[in-house]
């Protein structure tokens, strides 16, 4: 059994399901012939993108590939929500649809790009999604950006003079901004800098967005600090007034990893929002295609493992675990 099958098997167990994956291969899309039955215990995909460009590659999704992702997801009944909505259980998608969280790490240049006049440029991810949403209002722009405010000495999204305007645009559109540390540091390797990296990362975001509440944190390299809890709750005491305030505290609702499969339903008792898996979209194996396509093919073969909305709101952890 290859590593992808092992990841899917573990995810199925987390969703209170047992499945022997004996024939998981890359197959063409086969859309469901009939509406899916509600299933509040199924898996929910938290996608993660990094870079964008003309061609697919490691950590990179092509423009045409991203457009195809949006079209495929919308046609297959997926509806975007923010990570905060998912982790708090505060969402309601139409009957028969499936919520999906779409995240973007590292605040790279291709994610949000402005032209010289400070307008959204057409050659960026956000412009592609906005264009798609205008023609498909049931798939609104709800991106979740995990920002590195000091990566390579540059501001988020690599255009310092537009950094604040870009973050404001995301919030205005209904998206979410999360912390990804100041410089994308390895939080286990650089243990002495953990508090500084998280604290300054948060401070820089809130300096540009005064009063904005940061709900989520993405682990650089998917690596937790020691202890794990420092990634969602802690503080940094600053002895250098030039860097920021005397103290920065954080208490994050959710923490996401880099991979490696769908996340569990927040409505099942025991839901843990601080160890959430994500699904990488880039092409890591050109023979098999992007991980997203393989996961969609899996759900088409086994829809009983996919979260399907009943059209109602539900409380966090309101469903008992299955024995």
C-alpha positions, 0 to 999 in steps of 0.5 A: 500500500503506497503512502497516499493510501495510508494517509487516506486510510488514517483519515477514514479512521478519524472520520469514524470509518474503516475502509480497506483501500485496495484499488485507489488509482487516478481515474477520470472524474465521474460525477454523482448521478443522484443527490448525496444523502446528508452525512454530518460525520464525513470528512471535510477538505482543507486545501492548501496552495502555495505558489502560482505560475504558468506550469504545475510543479512542486509547491506550484499550481498553474493558472489554468489548473487553479481555474479547473479546480474551482470549476470542478469543486463547484460542479461537484457540490463543494461550497467554500467557508473560512477556517474560522467557520469550520473550526467553530462549527458556525456554518450552514451550506445548502442541502446536499453540498459539502463545505470546503476550506481553501487556504494559501500559505507563505503570502507569495506574490502570485496569490495577491498582486496589485498593479502600479495604481493599487488595483487588483491585477488579473494575473493573480489567484485572487483575481481568478477566484473573483472572476469565477465567483462573479459567474458562480455566486454559489462559490463565493470568495472565501480564501484563508491566507496564512501570512509570513510578514517578514519572509526574506525581509519582504512584506506579505505578498511581496509588495510592501506599499500595498501590504495593508490594502491587500489584507483589508481587501481579503477581509472585505471580501469575506476571507480570513487572515491567519498567522504563519510566523514572521519568517517561516521558521522551523519551530522545533529546530529554532526553539528559542525563537518560537515565541518571537516568531509567533508573536511578531507574526501576529503583531505585524498582521494586527498592526496593519489590521487594527482590532482584527482577531486572528483565529488560526495558525499554520505550522511552518513545515507542519512542525509543532513546537514543544510543547504543542500547545505553544502553537495555539496559546502563549505569549512573547515578552519583548525587550526591544521597544523598536520591535513592538509592544512589551508583550504579545499574547495569542490564543488561536482557535485552530492550528493546521498542518501541511498535510495530509488528508481531509479533516474530521467533522467539527460536529462530532464529539471530541473534535480537535481543532489544534491538529488539523490535516490539510490536503496539498493541491500541487502536483507531487506526482505527475503520473497520478495528478494533483492530490486534490484530483485523487481525493475527489476521485476517492469521494466519488467512489466512496461518498459515504466518507464525505461530509454532506450538509443537511441544510441546517446549522449544528452545534460544535461537538453535538454528535456522539462518537460512534463506537 
